[in-house]
């Protein structure tokens, strides 16, 4: 398997979406690496909606629940894109955990 390749992305999608397979592939142009970031503040939580198990639901994850370090929300001043920096969390099949 090609690390970071399409097959790995498809497997991660299926794991994160409880076995559902992606119906479309997105071709994206990643942002260039930022030269500097503007700290906006400590990231307390992230919320997103997606299909899992055939149903749409909104999921919210609070950071630092188990005493872990919370990440910082920052932006690239050149293109104004957001970045999550640092923190004690992982993304697993069951979701975001810390």
C-alpha positions in Angstrom: 0.0 0.0 0.0 1.3 3.5 -0.9 1.5 5.4 2.4 -0.6 8.5 2.1 -2.0 7.2 -1.2 -5.5 6.7 -2.5 -6.0 3.2 -1.2 -5.0 4.3 2.3 -7.3 7.2 2.1 -10.2 5.0 1.0 -9.6 2.6 3.9 -9.4 5.4 6.4 -12.6 6.9 5.1 -14.4 3.5 5.5 -13.1 3.1 9.0 -14.1 6.6 10.1 -17.5 6.2 8.4 -18.3 2.8 10.0 -17.7 0.7 6.9 -19.4 3.1 4.4 -17.4 3.6 1.2 -16.9 7.0 -0.4 -19.1 7.6 -3.4 -16.8 10.2 -4.9 -13.2 11.2 -5.0 -12.1 14.7 -4.5 -9.2 16.1 -6.3 -7.7 18.9 -4.2 -4.9 21.4 -4.5 -3.4 21.6 -1.0 -2.4 24.9 0.4 1.3 25.7 0.4 3.1 25.3 3.7 2.6 28.5 5.7 5.7 30.6 6.4 4.1 32.0 9.5 0.8 31.6 11.3 -1.3 34.0 13.3 -2.6 32.5 16.6 -6.3 32.9 16.9 -6.7 31.1 20.2 -7.0 27.8 22.0 -9.3 25.4 20.1 -11.9 24.1 22.6 -13.9 21.9 20.3 -14.6 20.9 16.7 -18.0 20.1 15.2 -18.8 18.5 11.9 -21.7 16.7 10.2 -21.3 13.5 8.2 -23.0 10.2 7.3 -22.1 7.3 9.6 -24.0 4.1 9.6 -26.3 5.4 6.8 -27.5 8.4 8.8 -26.4 12.0 8.9 -25.4 13.3 12.3 -23.5 16.2 13.8 -20.5 15.2 15.9 -18.8 17.5 18.4 -15.5 16.7 20.0 -14.2 18.7 23.0 -10.4 18.8 23.2 -8.5 18.2 26.4 -11.3 16.1 28.0 -8.8 13.7 29.6 -6.4 16.4 30.7 -4.6 16.5 27.4 -3.2 19.7 25.9 -5.6 21.6 23.7 -4.6 22.5 20.2 -4.3 26.1 18.9 -6.4 27.4 16.0 -4.2 29.5 13.7 -4.4 31.1 10.3 -2.0 31.6 7.4 -1.9 35.4 6.8 -1.1 34.9 3.1 -4.2 32.9 2.1 -6.3 33.1 5.3 -6.6 29.3 5.7 -7.1 27.8 9.1 -4.7 25.3 10.7 -5.0 23.2 13.8 -1.6 23.2 15.6 -0.4 20.9 18.3 -2.6 19.3 21.0 -2.9 15.8 22.4 -5.4 14.1 20.2 -5.5 11.3 17.5 -7.9 10.5 14.8 -9.0 6.9 14.8 -11.7 4.8 13.3 -14.0 5.7 16.2 -13.3 9.4 15.7 -11.2 12.1 17.4 -9.8 10.9 20.7 -7.4 12.5 23.3 
